[in-house]
């Protein structure tokens, strides 16, 4: 296996570990924008996003009751979707030259 391919495979592996395992341990505290909205008193005016009921909303997979598994699957699906989209984009851009 070429060094470039090993490096790529290692990068995908590390990304999958971070997205599928470590992400579950991320802070549950509100992010900066939500905290400021709470402090300034306009958090109650917030409305749900139009895609708030999508299959991967709120960093989980809808329909899966186990929180740990739901977050892990959402992270893993996100990694593979971004990998596929970026690969297609780079192949398209490479053909244009």
C-alpha atoms as one frame of an Amber mdcrd trajectory, in Angstrom:
protein
   0.000   0.000   0.000   1.404   3.398  -0.970   2.228   5.924   1.734  -0.399
   8.314   0.351  -3.102   5.626   0.593  -2.028   4.668   4.125  -2.184   8.302
   5.195  -5.667   8.649   3.680  -6.893   5.424   5.317  -5.482   6.512   8.678
  -7.211   9.884   8.323 -10.560   8.235   7.588 -10.080   5.841  10.504  -9.281
   8.652  12.963 -12.220  10.685  11.667 -14.581   7.726  12.131 -13.337   7.203
  15.697 -13.835  10.895  16.495 -17.270  11.079  14.870 -18.528   7.680  15.982
 -17.120   7.383  19.506 -15.624  10.576  20.899 -18.486  12.819  19.741 -20.812
  11.208  22.281 -18.701  12.730  25.050 -18.943  16.292  23.729 -20.348  18.913
  26.055 -24.101  19.022  26.411 -23.966  22.677  27.438 -25.468  25.246  25.056
 -23.185  26.603  22.348 -22.058  30.232  22.371 -24.934  31.593  20.315 -27.543
  29.801  22.407 -25.886  30.967  25.642 -25.875  34.615  24.513 -29.518  34.347
  23.401 -30.353  32.937  26.822 -28.427  35.694  28.661 -29.928  38.487  26.534
 -33.440  37.085  26.896 -34.413  36.355  23.310 -34.002  32.564  23.349 -37.772
  32.169  23.769 -38.273  33.891  20.390 -36.324  31.169  18.575 -38.184  28.927
  16.144 -37.334  25.445  14.936 -35.346  25.117  11.738 -37.182  23.920   8.658
 -35.060  20.760   8.610 -35.384  20.168  12.364 -37.220  16.909  11.781 -34.744
  15.516   9.237 -33.261  12.028   9.800 -29.956  13.352  11.217 -31.245  16.353
  13.184 -29.805  17.122  16.640 -26.694  14.994  16.056 -28.594  11.734  16.098
 -30.465   9.315  13.869 -34.226   9.549  14.255 -35.947   6.329  15.221 -33.047
   4.935  17.270 -33.778   4.970  20.997 -30.226   4.312  22.230 -28.575   7.755
  22.438 -25.019   6.427  22.166 -25.800   4.376  19.052 -27.823   7.207  17.516
 -24.969   9.726  17.890 -22.391   7.202  16.654 -24.431   6.388  13.549 -25.084
  10.054  12.787 -21.359  10.809  13.001 -20.413   7.826  10.866 -23.051   8.608
   8.243 -21.861  12.220   8.165 -18.245  11.149   7.623 -19.156   8.868   4.724
 -21.478  11.453   3.138 -18.806  14.157   3.272 -16.173  11.731   1.987 -18.393
  10.813  -0.958 -19.319  14.425  -1.753 -15.748  15.674  -1.521 -14.466  12.806
  -3.661 -17.041  13.577  -6.356 -16.238  17.288  -6.178 -12.489  16.758  -6.504
 -12.940  14.313  -9.408 -15.163  16.835 -11.166 -12.670  19.649 -10.588  -9.758
  17.486 -11.745 -11.530  16.780 -15.060 -11.989  20.499 -15.740  -8.253  21.183
 -16.101
